[in-house]
Amino acid sequence: MVNYWLDFVRSTLYPAHCLLCGAAGNCGRELCSRCARDLPYNTHCCRRCALPLAPADREGLCGQCQRRAPPFARAIVPLLYRDPVDRLITAFKFDGRLNHGRLLGGLLCDRPVSY
């Protein structure tokens, strides 16, 4: 109950704004709906290493994983390391921008994983 009120006060005093374009955030997150829609999602990838694959590839495994399986069972990569994701990660890692990490963690949790 206390956390609810703290979140309410924080969102009222400091409304979320998009880290990418500065517009109003969506659903209390520091990302607007337009920028969220334009993120480079990894929609068609190898089911083991998450390397992006061509949409026509129906095998589900990349050539490397078909030749020699990696030492792990599965990698989860919901976003491709392209602009603006690379900027968010760099700011989180090297500039201490913890709000970027919170946004990236939330995006990771939003993408369902199917096995």
Accessible surface in RSA format (square Angstrom, percent):
REM  Atomic radii and reference values for relative SASA: ProtOr
REM  Chains: A
REM  Algorithm: Lee & Richards
REM  Probe-radius: 1.40
REM  Slices: 20
REM RES _ NUM      All-atoms   Total-Side   Main-Chain    Non-polar    All polar
REM                ABS   REL    ABS   REL    ABS   REL    ABS   REL    ABS   REL
RES MET A   1   171.22  88.7 125.70  83.2  45.52 108.4 108.20  92.0  63.02  83.5
RES VAL A   2   109.02  71.7 106.22  96.2   2.80   6.7 107.74  93.6   1.28   3.5
RES ASN A   3   109.80  75.7 108.16 104.5   1.63   3.9  25.96  62.5  83.84  81.0
RES TYR A   4   132.87  62.0 125.63  71.5   7.24  18.8  90.50  68.0  42.37  52.2
RES TRP A   5   130.24  52.3 130.07  63.0   0.17   0.4 122.86  65.5   7.38  12.0
RES LEU A   6   107.88  60.1 105.03  75.1   2.85   7.2 105.06  73.8   2.82   7.6
RES ASP A   7    69.97  49.0  67.11  66.8   2.86   6.8  25.19  59.3  44.78  44.7
RES PHE A   8   104.72  52.4  99.45  61.6   5.27  13.7 104.29  63.2   0.43   1.2
RES VAL A   9    72.79  47.9  71.48  64.7   1.31   3.2  72.79  63.2   0.00   0.0
RES ARG A  10   143.34  60.2 139.77  71.3   3.56   8.5  57.60  78.7  85.74  52.0
RES SER A  11    60.96  51.5  49.45  66.0  11.52  26.5  39.76  84.7  21.20  29.7
RES THR A  12    87.45  62.2  61.53  62.4  25.93  61.8  63.82  85.7  23.64  35.7
RES LEU A  13   118.46  66.0  95.56  68.4  22.90  57.6  97.87  68.7  20.60  55.4
RES TYR A  14   162.72  76.0 150.07  85.4  12.65  32.9 106.07  79.7  56.66  69.8
RES PRO A  15    94.70  69.0  82.50  75.2  12.20  44.3  84.02  69.4  10.68  66.4
RES ALA A  16    27.30  25.1   9.40  14.5  17.90  40.7  14.30  20.1  13.00  34.4
RES HIS A  17    92.85  50.7  92.85  64.5   0.00   0.0  62.34  64.3  30.50  35.5
RES CYS A  18     1.77   1.3   0.00   0.0   1.77   4.2   0.00   0.0   1.77   1.9
RES LEU A  19    34.93  19.5   5.01   3.6  29.92  75.2   7.71   5.4  27.22  73.2
RES LEU A  20    39.02  21.7  10.38   7.4  28.65  72.0  11.17   7.8  27.86  75.0
RES CYS A  21    60.67  45.9  20.93  23.3  39.73  93.4  27.96  70.8  32.71  35.3
RES GLY A  22    50.23  61.9   0.00   N/A  50.23  61.9  24.28  66.6  25.95  58.1
RES ALA A  23    47.25  43.4  34.58  53.4  12.68  28.8  46.64  65.7   0.61   1.6
RES ALA A  24    83.04  76.4  63.64  98.2  19.40  44.1  68.29  96.2  14.75  39.1
RES GLY A  25    21.31  26.3   0.00   N/A  21.31  26.3   0.00   0.0  21.31  47.7
RES ASN A  26    68.14  47.0  63.15  61.0   4.98  12.0  10.73  25.8  57.41  55.5
RES CYS A  27   126.68  95.8  78.36  87.4  48.32 113.6  44.69 113.2  81.99  88.4
RES GLY A  28    66.27  81.7   0.00   N/A  66.27  81.7  30.86  84.7  35.41  79.3
RES ARG A  29    75.26  31.6  69.18  35.3   6.09  14.5  25.67  35.1  49.60  30.1
RES GLU A  30    29.10  16.7  27.28  20.6   1.83   4.4  10.06  19.5  19.05  15.6
RES LEU A  31     4.65   2.6   2.51   1.8   2.15   5.4   2.51   1.8   2.15   5.8
RES CYS A  32    11.01   8.3  10.80  12.0   0.21   0.5   8.89  22.5   2.12   2.3
RES SER A  33    61.25  51.8  56.22  75.0   5.02  11.6  25.25  53.8  36.00  50.4
RES ARG A  34   127.26  53.4 126.81  64.6   0.44   1.1  52.06  71.1  75.20  45.6
RES CYS A  35    13.16  10.0  10.45  11.7   2.71   6.4   2.28   5.8  10.88  11.7
RES ALA A  36    28.26  26.0  27.05  41.7   1.21   2.8  27.29  38.4   0.97   2.6
RES ARG A  37   164.56  69.1 137.70  70.2  26.86  64.0  76.57 104.6  87.99  53.3
RES ASP A  38    95.50  66.9  68.94  68.6  26.56  62.8  32.51  76.5  62.99  62.8
RES LEU A  39     8.73   4.9   0.33   0.2   8.41  21.1   0.45   0.3   8.28  22.3
RES PRO A  40    22.76  16.6  11.80  10.8  10.96  39.8  22.76  18.8   0.00   0.0
RES TYR A  41    52.13  24.3  38.20  21.7  13.93  36.2  24.72  18.6  27.41  33.8
RES ASN A  42    15.59  10.8   1.54   1.5  14.05  33.8   0.21   0.5  15.38  14.9
RES THR A  43   112.36  79.9  76.09  77.1  36.26  86.4  54.16  72.7  58.20  88.0
RES HIS A  44    59.91  32.7  54.15  37.6   5.76  14.7  34.34  35.4  25.56  29.7
RES CYS A  45    38.85  29.4  24.75  27.6  14.09  33.1   0.00   0.0  38.85  41.9
RES CYS A  46     1.63   1.2   0.00   0.0   1.63   3.8   0.00   0.0   1.63   1.8
RES ARG A  47   137.59  57.8 128.93  65.7   8.66  20.6  52.36  71.6  85.23  51.7
RES ARG A  48    70.93  29.8  70.40  35.9   0.53   1.3   3.85   5.3  67.08  40.7
RES CYS A  49    33.52  25.4  19.95  22.3  13.57  31.9  13.64  34.6  19.87  21.4
RES ALA A  50     5.08   4.7   1.55   2.4   3.54   8.0   1.93   2.7   3.16   8.4
RES LEU A  51    88.29  49.2  84.64  60.6   3.65   9.2  88.29  62.0   0.00   0.0
RES PRO A  52    61.99  45.2  46.76  42.6  15.23  55.4  46.92  38.7  15.06  93.6
RES LEU A  53    27.84  15.5  12.46   8.9  15.38  38.7  17.73  12.4  10.11  27.2
RES ALA A  54    63.26  58.2  49.74  76.8  13.52  30.7  55.82  78.6   7.44  19.7
RES PRO A  55   102.31  74.6  99.81  91.0   2.50   9.1 100.81  83.2   1.50   9.3
RES ALA A  56    86.83  79.8  64.10  98.9  22.73  51.7  71.03 100.0  15.80  41.8
RES ASP A  57    43.03  30.1  32.93  32.8  10.09  23.9  20.19  47.5  22.84  22.8
RES ARG A  58   196.33  82.4 162.78  83.0  33.55  79.9  75.42 103.1 120.91  73.3
RES GLU A  59   121.73  69.9 105.57  79.9  16.17  38.5  30.28  58.6  91.46  74.7
RES GLY A  60    17.52  21.6   0.00   N/A  17.52  21.6  17.52  48.1   0.00   0.0
RES LEU A  61    35.13  19.6  34.00  24.3   1.14   2.9  34.00  23.9   1.14   3.1
RES CYS A  62     6.38   4.8   3.93   4.4   2.45   5.8   6.38  16.2   0.01   0.0
RES GLY A  63    35.06  43.2   0.00   N/A  35.06  43.2  22.48  61.7  12.58  28.2
RES GLN A  64   120.43  67.3 116.07  84.8   4.36  10.4  34.43  73.3  86.00  65.2
RES CYS A  65     9.16   6.9   3.25   3.6   5.91  13.9   0.20   0.5   8.96   9.7
RES GLN A  66    97.37  54.4  63.06  46.1  34.32  81.7  26.81  57.1  70.56  53.5
RES ARG A  67   186.99  78.5 149.24  76.1  37.75  89.9  79.29 108.4 107.70  65.3
RES ARG A  68   202.72  85.1 190.43  97.1  12.29  29.3  68.55  93.7 134.17  81.3
RES ALA A  69    57.73  53.1  36.21  55.9  21.52  49.0  36.21  51.0  21.52  57.0
RES PRO A  70    32.18  23.5  15.78  14.4  16.40  59.6  22.51  18.6   9.67  60.1
RES PRO A  71   141.60 103.2  95.42  87.0  46.18 167.9 110.93  91.6  30.66 190.6
RES PHE A  72    92.31  46.2  81.78  50.7  10.53  27.4  89.65  54.4   2.65   7.6
RES ALA A  73    87.68  80.6  66.11 102.0  21.57  49.1  71.23 100.3  16.45  43.6
RES ARG A  74    79.48  33.4  55.17  28.1  24.31  57.9  16.49  22.5  62.99  38.2
RES ALA A  75    29.11  26.8  18.86  29.1  10.25  23.3  24.84  35.0   4.27  11.3
RES ILE A  76    83.60  47.6  57.22  42.6  26.38  63.6  59.80  43.1  23.80  64.6
RES VAL A  77    62.56  41.2  54.23  49.1   8.33  20.1  55.85  48.5   6.71  18.2
RES PRO A  78    22.87  16.7  13.47  12.3   9.39  34.1  22.13  18.3   0.73   4.5
RES LEU A  79    18.59  10.4  10.53   7.5   8.06  20.3  10.53   7.4   8.06  21.7
RES LEU A  80    23.49  13.1  22.48  16.1   1.01   2.5  23.49  16.5   0.00   0.0
RES TYR A  81   145.11  67.7 120.60  68.6  24.51  63.8  95.58  71.8  49.53  61.1
RES ARG A  82   136.78  57.4 132.20  67.4   4.58  10.9  47.32  64.7  89.46  54.2
RES ASP A  83    90.59  63.5  73.16  72.8  17.43  41.2  32.85  77.3  57.74  57.6
RES PRO A  84    19.08  13.9  19.08  17.4   0.00   0.0  19.08  15.8   0.00   0.0
RES VAL A  85     3.84   2.5   3.84   3.5   0.00   0.0   3.84   3.3   0.00   0.0
RES ASP A  86    40.83  28.6  40.39  40.2   0.44   1.0   5.35  12.6  35.48  35.4
RES ARG A  87   128.28  53.9 120.85  61.6   7.44  17.7  68.61  93.8  59.68  36.2
RES LEU A  88     3.01   1.7   2.81   2.0   0.20   0.5   3.01   2.1   0.00   0.0
RES ILE A  89    48.98  27.9  48.98  36.5   0.00   0.0  48.98  35.3   0.00   0.0
RES THR A  90    59.06  42.0  58.61  59.4   0.45   1.1  45.99  61.8  13.07  19.8
RES ALA A  91    13.96  12.8  13.03  20.1   0.94   2.1  13.59  19.1   0.37   1.0
RES PHE A  92    81.32  40.7  75.16  46.6   6.16  16.0  75.16  45.6   6.16  17.6
RES LYS A  93   131.90  64.3  98.06  60.2  33.84  80.6  53.57  48.2  78.33  83.4
RES PHE A  94   148.21  74.1 115.39  71.5  32.81  85.4 119.62  72.5  28.59  81.8
RES ASP A  95   100.20  70.2  70.14  69.8  30.06  71.1  21.25  50.0  78.95  78.7
RES GLY A  96    52.26  64.4   0.00   N/A  52.26  64.4  30.39  83.4  21.87  49.0
RES ARG A  97   110.12  46.2 107.20  54.6   2.92   7.0  25.79  35.2  84.34  51.1
RES LEU A  98   132.10  73.6 125.39  89.7   6.71  16.9 125.43  88.1   6.67  17.9
RES ASN A  99    33.16  22.9  30.11  29.1   3.05   7.3  10.83  26.1  22.33  21.6
RES HIS A 100    13.68   7.5  13.68   9.5   0.00   0.0   1.35   1.4  12.33  14.3
RES GLY A 101    13.43  16.6   0.00   N/A  13.43  16.6   5.05  13.9   8.38  18.8
RES ARG A 102   160.56  67.4 143.45  73.1  17.11  40.7  80.31 109.8  80.25  48.6
RES LEU A 103     4.86   2.7   0.93   0.7   3.93   9.9   4.47   3.1   0.39   1.1
RES LEU A 104    28.32  15.8  24.05  17.2   4.27  10.7  24.41  17.1   3.91  10.5
RES GLY A 105    31.89  39.3   0.00   N/A  31.89  39.3  30.85  84.7   1.04   2.3
RES GLY A 106    15.26  18.8   0.00   N/A  15.26  18.8  14.39  39.5   0.87   2.0
RES LEU A 107     6.35   3.5   6.05   4.3   0.30   0.7   6.05   4.3   0.30   0.8
RES LEU A 108    89.75  50.0  83.37  59.6   6.38  16.0  83.52  58.7   6.23  16.8
RES CYS A 109   110.19  83.4  76.22  85.0  33.97  79.8  30.95  78.4  79.24  85.4
RES ASP A 110    78.39  54.9  52.70  52.4  25.70  60.8  24.62  57.9  53.77  53.6
RES ARG A 111    87.08  36.6  81.76  41.7   5.32  12.7  11.71  16.0  75.37  45.7
RES PRO A 112   124.23  90.5  92.41  84.2  31.82 115.7 104.50  86.3  19.73 122.6
RES VAL A 113    58.74  38.7  28.45  25.8  30.29  73.0  31.09  27.0  27.65  75.0
RES SER A 114    90.74  76.7  79.53 106.1  11.21  25.8  50.73 108.0  40.00  56.0
RES TYR A 115   197.48  92.2 123.84  70.5  73.64 191.6 127.04  95.5  70.44  86.8
END  Absolute sums over single chains surface
CHAIN  1 A     8388.0       6668.1       1719.9       4849.3       3538.7
END  Absolute sums over all chains
TOTAL          8388.0       6668.1       1719.9       4849.3       3538.7
